[in-house]
């Protein structure tokens, strides 16, 4: 385990309305409900879902992978839990942590359709980025989204990320290789406002 990732029984990153924590087996039914209800909302922006996407076994593998990723210091796959009622709202992941001269990681996220555009994900991203810079000693967080995904681009810009360019055939989304716009958030950012134009 990377010593920078302090091993705890249960990692919790708090924000005003949320707790960010690793997924647990008990989250399965709420995760399935959220993903099923928002399937048409989520699918255009994600890789093709596996046939067993909603199965208990696949979710157990997800929980195992999240714990292992955290314990090995490779990432933080976290669920957004609302403090008032413990509702699962979505997920935010700091993945592909690179150490040494790079000190960077990649950000990914999704939220249930019923919780979109209420400021939850922006709050979660800012809490996670702060944790990454102050507790994990990272210097750069990268993120990417489809060029036409204006809500996601606005979310990144609102959360302190700056536009850097376009990556050709960056990820397979909905079964096709797609270009993505690239953003970053730097711990010591002296850049002015940047726009895609």
N, C-alpha and C positions, 0 to 999 in steps of 0.2 A: 504494500500500500504506500502511496506517495505520502510523505509526512505532512505535506501542505494540507491534504484532505484529512482533517481531524476526525478520527473514527468515533462515532457516537452511536448510542443505541438507536436513536432516531434523529436524523438531521431535520431541523425545522428552521426555515428562514421566514421571519415574520415581516409583514407590511401592515399598513393601516387597516385593511379589511380582510387580508388573506394570511394563510400559512402555506408556505411552499414546503412540501415534504415528498419523500420517496413513495412510490406506489406500494400498496399493500394488497394482499390477497383479498381482503374484505371489500376492496373497491370494485371488484369485478362487475357486479350487477349495475352499479351506478355508472360505471364507465361504458358498459354496453348500452344502457339507456341513452346516455348522452350522445354516443357515436351513432346509434341507430336513428334517433330522432333528427340528428343533424347531418345524415349521410349525404343528402344532395347538396348541402351547404359546404361540406368538407371535401368531398371527392374531387372536385375540379382542381384543388390545390395540393393534392397528396399523391404519393405513389399508389399504384393499384393495390387494393387490399387483398390479402391472401384469402383463400376459401375458408380457412378456419379462424379468420380475424376476430370473431366474437367468442370463440370457444374458451372454456375455463383453462384448458391446457395451454393455449396460446397466451392467455393473460398471465398464467403462472410463470411462463417463460419470460414474459415481459418484466414481471416483478423480480425474477431472479437476475435477469440482465441488468436491470436498474441498480440493484444492490451491488452486483459485481463491478459494474462500471464505476460506481461511487467508491467502493472499497479499494479499487485499483488506481484511483486518482485519474481516471480517463474522462470523467464527465459527471454531470448532475442531472439525471432525468427526474423531474419533479412534477407533482400534481398541484394544481391550484385548489386549495380548500378554503371556502368562505368561513370566516371565524364565527359569524353569528349563528349559523345552522349546520356547519360541517359539510355543506354541499360541495360536490366535486364540480368545478367549473371548466376545467381544461387541463392542459399540461404545457410546461416550458422546459426545454432541455438545453443544457450547456454540454456540448459533445465535442469529441475529437480534440481534447486538451493536449496541446503541444507545449513541452517544456524546453529548457535550454535557451538559446538565443531568441526563440520565437515568443514564448510565454503568451500563447493565444488559444482561443477556442471558438467553436461555432455555435450559434444560437438557433434553436428551432422552437416552434410553438403552435398550438391550436387551442381553440376555445369552442365550447358548445354554442350552438346558434342562439339559444335563448339568453346567453350571457354576453353576447357580442355587443360591442359599442357602448359599454357601460364603464369603461376605464379599468376593468380588472386586469387585462393582459398588459397594459402599459404599466400598471402598478407592479405586476409580477416581474416584468422585464427589468424595470429600474431596480427592484430589490435584488434580483439575481445578479445583475451587472455590478451593483455596489458590492455584493458579497464576493464576486469574482475578482474585483480589483483590490479589495481590502483584506479578504481572508485567504484567497488563493494566489495572490500576487501575480495575477495575469495583467498583461499590458494592452491586449487587443481582443475584442470580441467581434466576430464576423457574422453576418446574416445575409440571406439571399431570399428573394421572392420573385414570382412571375411579374413581368413588367406591367401587365394589365391589372394586377391585384392592388388597386389603389388604396383600399382600407389597410392592407398590410404595410404598404409603403408609408402611409401616413402614420401608422402605429410606430414603425421604426424611427421615423423622423421625430415624432413626439417624444420618443424614449431616448433621444440623444444620439442616434445613429446618423451617419453622414453617407451620402451616395458616393460610390467610388467607380462605378462602371458597369459593364455588361459581360457576363460569362456565357459563351456560346455552348449550347447543348450541355448545360450544367447538371441537370438531374432529369430522371424519367418521372414525369408527372402525368397521371391518368393514362399511362401506357405509351407516352411519347417523350422523346428527348426534347427538352425545352430550354430556351435561353432564360437566364435569370439576371435581375439587377442585383448588384452587390452593394452592401452597406457595411460600415464598421463603426465601432465605438472605441475610442482610445482612452486609456487612463489619463494620459497627459495630452489632451487634444487642444492644439493651438489653431486648428483649421477654422475658418469662418464657415458660414452657412453654405452648404453645397446642395445643388438641385440637379435632377436629371435633365431639366430643361423643358 
